[in-house]
Amino acid sequence: MKSSRRSFMISVVGVASSLVLSHEAWADAAPVMESDANAQALGYKTDAGKVDRAKYPKFQTGQTCANCQFFQGKAGDATAPCTIFAGKLVNAKGWCSAYVKKA
C-alpha cells in the first residue's frame, strides 16, 4: 500500500514539475515579430483587425490565435507558444494564414 501511494505521489510531483518547467520556458520564449520572414510569409499580424483582407480572403472576423488549434496557451492567456512558429510566442489577438479553428 505504501509503495503504491509513494509511486503515485512521485508521478504527481513529476507531472507538476514538468508543467511548471514548461510554463517557465514560455516566459523565456521570444515573441514572433511581424518582420520575421516566416511571419511575413504567413501574413502574421499581432492584431487580427489589421489583416489585409484582399491578400488573405480566407480570413474571417473572429479568427484569432487564441481560438486556433496551433495556439498552445489556455483561455485568457495574452500570449502563448505556437507550433507554427517553432514555439515562439504569438499574441492571442493575432492571426496568420495557417489559422485552423480549434475543435
Helices and strands as residue ranges (DSSP letters): H 2-28, H 37-41, G 48-50, G 65-67, E 79-81, E 89-91
